[in-house]
Amino acid sequence: MKQPHDLIITTMLFCTLAACNDTRDATSAMPMPAPQTATVDAGHCGSDGVSLVAGSSCVRSSAILASARAQPLQVTQAASLEPTALFDWAESTYPGLFPGHKADQTIAPYLLRYYPETQSYMGVADGLVYGYGPYTGNVLVSFGKLADFSCTVLPASCGLPGAPQSVTAVAGNASATLSFTAPASSGGADISSYTASCVAGGQRLSASAVSSPISVTGLSNGTSYSCTVSASNVYGTGSASAAVVVTPVGASSGTFSLSSSAGSNGGTMPADYTCDGMGSSPQLSWSGAPAGTKEFAILMTTLPGDGTTKWNWVVYGIPATATAMGRDALGVGTYGVGSDGPFRGYQAPCSQGPGAKLYTFTVYALSGSPSLSGTPVSGQALASAIAPLTLASAALNLSYTRPSNPPGSTAACMNP
């Protein structure tokens, strides 16, 4: 694409001999005409090769500039071009036309520079660049918007956008919805679109939109996908965001639910399942697991007075064929360690504070085996590892209030 400064060379060809040999005092500044004097008939604005649209007006230009502007122009965001930078660039690029200058002047509405040797001006008013002098045939000409010169004057500011930030993914039925925020840098041009891509087993599925969020469809339920988001501008597509893992949720045979012979959801947990009784682990049953479930995990949690999560039961690697855990069940899945460790297994509730405490049993249907390092596995480690693999989860809440003189103790209620 031809650059706007091509106008300078072209307009020199139109400079008349009389105008170019102007003999007026080269040290005195000539008055620069007001911007409205560049206004011309708008009937054929932009199509006659010597005019362009500037705001709500049509202004005098040149055939070369009109040809350049017929192609898509970059609208800069990151780069804020100052008039003085444009003047400096013009002087270094065309020293014969702009040899030296007087100090910059602010003569409303212009910020301008005057070049005594050539009796020429370059000025900026209301975001438009103007030229006047022998090199324009001594008529006021607009070169276009100041912003349109940004990539010419400040090429380092124009490039690919950065990576989108804060990417999250929510699983859907054969789909994933990715949310994100804009890149720290747009690359010097407006971001025209974003593309979300999800990859698994060599298969890539993508979708594009002009803003967050973006839904990628056609995914396989039960398969874990690595998803990224990238931004594009007029220069191309930038680097991808950090990947997030998501597993689409398949249609289930029914609502995934959890129940127990120890009590109904919202009910009271018998003392037998606490340190005030036998400290048994409760029986659990679940149904309606989604398609694609490869295994299950169970976590039991409570929120003590300090607001931190306490883990009482950590179990993973439960076969996908399982639909229940019996009371005091052993050998089903792999046991991790709760907050009252170091023993692996069910750690019976033994609250030290007054009042009822709520205990939550949650079973997770997973699309695969979690990646875990080190043993024994803690509740927090398992919760983090299964997050991207969770197809569905079901919870059961039971409460328990300890008596005023409780007989049990935490140390006495650990099952190996």
Secondary structure, DSSP 8 states (H G I E B T S, - for coil): ---TTHHHHHHHHH--HHHHT--S-TTS------GGGGB--GGGTTTSSSEEEETTEEEE--HHHHHHHTS-----SS----HHHHHHHHHHH-TTTS-S----EEETTEEEEEETTTTEEEEEETTEEEEESGGGTSS-EEEEEGGGGHHHH-GGG-S-----EEEEEEEETTEEEEEEE--S--TTS---EEEEEEEETTEEEEEEESSS-EEEES--TT--EEEEEEEEETTEE------EEE-----BSS--EEE-TT--TTEE--GGGSTTTT-----EEEE--BTT--EEEEEEEE--TT---EEEEEEEEEETT--EE-TT--SSSEE-B-TT-SSBS-B-----SSSEEEEEEEEEEESS-----SSS-BHHHHHHHHGGGEEEEEEEEEEEE--SS----GGGGB--
